[in-house]
Amino acid sequence: MHPLHHQSLSLDHAAFVKTLATHENLLIIQDLDGVCMGLVNDPLTRTISPDYLTATQAFHPHFYVLTNGEHTGKRGVNRIVEQCLAEQCLAEQCLAQQN
């Protein structure tokens, strides 16, 4: 049995990193709200860090975001990601113009 089957919650980051480094195929289920995005009163104001999106690319093709919520529309996670990427692109353009 896989070592992660024996625990559902852990703050032992060193053990988690070791498990990630020594096992090829893991399924990690993570709630976006409150973990990847801060909890807010108005869901339409949710944001996600560009660093989180960049980090997920390092795990390709072993990382996927699965949600049971909305993807499209004004409350969807797609809008949040698109907004994040647009803001990051705008920031990069501003920095390039300053140099």
N, C-alpha and C positions, 0 to 999 in steps of 0.2 A: 504494500500500500504506500502511496506517495506521502512524504512527510507533511505536506500541507493539509492532508485529510485529517490530521490529528488536531488541528487548531483552526478556529474560524476568525480569531482576532489576535493580533500580536503587536507589541511595540518593540519587539526585538529586531531592530533594523539590520544588525549584523547577520543574524540567522536568515532573514529574508533575502539579503543580498547574496549570501552563500547559496541559498536554494536557487535563486535566479541564475547564478553563474554555473551551477552544476547540473541543471536539468534543462533539456532541450525544449520540451513542449509543456507549457503551463497555460492554464486558462485562469486569468485574473479578472474578477468581476468587480467593478468599481462604480459607485454612484457618482455621476458628474456633479450634481448640486452639493455644495458643501465640501467637496474634495478638490475637483478641478476648477470649480467656480465657487465663489463665495455665496452664501445664502443671502437672499435679498427679499424684501417684502413684495416688490413688484417684479415678477419673472421677466418682464420686458426689458429690465435694466441689467440682466445678467451679462457678464463678460467672462472671457477666458483669456489666459495669458498666452502670448505668442510663444513663449518658452515651452509651454506644455505641448503645443502643436509641433514645434520643432523636435522636441524630445521623442514624440511618438514615431517620427520618421526614422529615428535610429533603430527602432525595433522592427521595421518593415522586413519581411512580410509576416512577422510574428506578433503584430499588435493590431487589434481592431477595436473600434468603439461600437458596442452593441447597446442600443437603448430600446426601451419599450414605450418611449414617449414620442412626441411629435418630432419630425425631422424638418418638414417644410412649414411654411407659414410664419406669421409674425412671432409665434412662441417657440418655433423649432430650433433645434441645435444647429442646423445648417446656417441659419441667419446669424447666430452667435459666432460661428467659425468664420463666415464670410466677412462680418464686421471686423473681427479681430485681424484678419489678413489684410483688409483694406486699410485699417489704421496702421498696421506695421509697414505696409507699402508706402503710405503717405509719409510716415516718419523717416523711412529710408531715403525717399526723394528729397525731403527737407535737409537731411544730413548731407546728401550728395551736392545739393545746391550751395551749402555753406562752405564746402571744401573747394 
